Amino acid sequence: MEQIHFNTDKEGKSLSPVLAESIINYLIDIDGTICEDIPNEEPERMKSANLYDGATQYVNNLYDAGHIVTFFTSRTVDLKEITEIWLTENGFKYHSVLYGKPRGGNYHWIDNHPVKTTHFKGKFSTLIGKIGESEKFEE
């Protein structure tokens, strides 16, 4: 099965590629989501961050199912070595790490592709429902 579909508009101009419906791009935070919450100002703690129960298994199950796993973190690129060594030592399977996510939470993502979110509350378990739905612009 081909993972990416390349599309064109009515004039034949290329559009952004789209993943097959069976594949999801997972963007997963690090601090406070897969391990204890550690601020960038205390990088020495990142080397031995306490892993949350079930985090490695949950993430690796996504990866093994053929999804794209990208860690999207507020850690800065100067913390790349510490971060990627820790991920490897803790057995995470992933495709890439994006650094420099804005700090402070309260995110509102505007995109031309549908965006789904899961609000992590400290425990990896079965997903049981939705909190709300995305806003959309008037067409």
C-alpha positions as CSV (number, residue, x, y, z in Angstrom):
1,M,0.0,0.0,0.0
2,E,1.3,3.4,-0.9
3,Q,1.6,5.7,2.2
4,I,1.5,9.1,0.4
5,H,-0.9,10.2,-2.2
6,F,0.1,13.1,-4.5
7,N,-2.8,15.2,-5.7
8,T,-3.2,18.2,-8.1
9,D,-5.8,20.9,-8.3
10,K,-8.2,21.6,-11.2
11,E,-5.4,23.4,-13.1
12,G,-2.9,20.5,-12.6
13,K,-0.8,22.3,-10.0
14,S,0.7,20.0,-7.3
15,L,-0.9,20.1,-3.9
16,S,0.6,19.0,-0.6
17,P,0.8,15.2,-0.4
18,V,-1.7,13.4,1.8
19,L,-1.1,10.2,3.8
20,A,-3.2,7.1,3.2
21,E,-6.3,7.1,5.5
22,S,-4.9,4.1,7.4
23,I,-1.8,6.0,8.5
24,I,-1.7,8.7,11.1
25,N,1.0,11.3,11.8
26,Y,1.3,11.2,15.6
27,L,2.9,14.3,17.2
28,I,3.8,13.3,20.7
29,D,5.1,15.6,23.4
30,I,7.9,14.4,25.7
31,D,8.0,16.3,29.0
32,G,4.9,15.7,31.0
33,T,3.6,13.2,28.4
34,I,6.0,10.2,28.2
35,C,8.1,11.2,31.2
36,E,8.1,13.5,34.1
37,D,7.8,17.2,33.3
38,I,11.2,18.8,33.1
39,P,11.8,22.4,32.0
40,N,14.5,23.3,29.5
41,E,16.3,25.3,32.3
42,E,17.2,22.0,34.0
43,P,18.7,19.8,31.3
44,E,20.8,17.8,33.7
45,R,17.5,16.1,34.9
46,M,16.6,15.1,31.3
47,K,19.3,12.4,31.3
48,S,17.5,10.4,34.0
49,A,13.9,11.5,33.5
50,N,11.4,9.1,35.0
51,L,9.5,7.4,32.3
52,Y,5.7,7.1,32.6
53,D,4.3,3.6,32.9
54,G,3.1,2.3,29.5
55,A,4.6,5.2,27.5
56,T,7.2,3.1,25.5
57,Q,4.7,0.3,24.8
58,Y,2.0,2.8,23.7
59,V,4.3,4.7,21.3
60,N,5.9,1.6,19.9
61,N,2.5,0.1,19.2
62,L,1.7,3.1,17.1
63,Y,5.0,2.8,15.2
64,D,4.6,-1.0,14.7
65,A,1.1,-0.5,13.3
66,G,2.7,1.6,10.5
67,H,1.9,5.1,11.8
68,I,4.4,8.0,11.7
69,V,5.7,8.8,15.2
70,T,7.2,12.2,15.7
71,F,8.1,13.7,19.0
72,F,7.1,17.4,19.1
73,T,8.8,19.0,22.0
74,S,9.4,22.4,23.6
75,R,13.0,21.3,24.2
76,T,15.4,23.4,22.1
77,V,17.7,21.9,19.5
78,D,20.7,22.4,21.8
79,L,19.1,19.6,23.9
80,K,19.0,17.2,20.9
81,E,21.8,14.8,22.0
82,I,20.4,14.5,25.6
83,T,16.9,13.9,24.2
84,E,17.7,11.4,21.5
85,I,20.0,9.4,23.8
86,W,17.2,9.2,26.4
87,L,14.6,8.2,23.8
88,T,16.9,5.4,22.6
89,E,17.9,4.2,26.0
90,N,14.2,3.9,26.9
91,G,13.4,1.9,23.8
92,F,11.3,4.3,21.9
93,K,10.7,3.7,18.2
94,Y,10.1,6.9,16.2
95,H,10.7,8.6,12.9
96,S,11.9,12.1,14.0
97,V,11.9,14.7,16.7
98,L,10.8,18.3,16.2
99,Y,12.3,20.8,18.6
100,G,11.2,24.3,19.6
101,K,7.4,23.7,20.1
102,P,6.0,26.9,21.7
103,R,6.0,26.7,25.5
104,G,3.1,27.3,27.7
105,G,0.4,25.1,26.3
106,N,-3.0,26.5,25.3
107,Y,-2.4,25.4,21.7
108,H,-4.7,26.2,18.8
109,W,-3.5,24.6,15.6
110,I,-4.7,26.0,12.2
111,D,-4.0,23.7,9.3
112,N,-5.3,22.8,5.8
113,H,-5.5,19.2,7.0
114,P,-7.8,17.8,9.7
115,V,-6.2,17.7,13.1
116,K,-7.2,15.4,15.9
117,T,-5.9,15.8,19.5
118,T,-5.7,13.6,22.6
119,H,-5.3,15.5,25.9
120,F,-2.9,13.4,28.0
121,K,-3.8,13.3,31.7
122,G,-1.0,11.3,33.2
123,K,-2.0,7.7,32.2
124,F,-1.7,5.6,29.1
125,S,-4.9,3.7,28.8
126,T,-7.7,2.9,26.3
127,L,-9.2,6.0,24.5
128,I,-12.8,6.1,25.4
129,G,-14.3,9.3,23.9
130,K,-14.0,12.8,22.7
131,I,-13.9,16.1,24.6
132,G,-15.1,18.3,21.7
133,E,-14.6,19.0,18.1
134,S,-12.4,21.2,16.0
135,E,-13.5,24.7,15.0
136,K,-13.6,25.4,11.2
137,F,-13.8,28.5,9.0
138,E,-16.9,29.4,7.1
139,E,-16.7,28.0,3.6
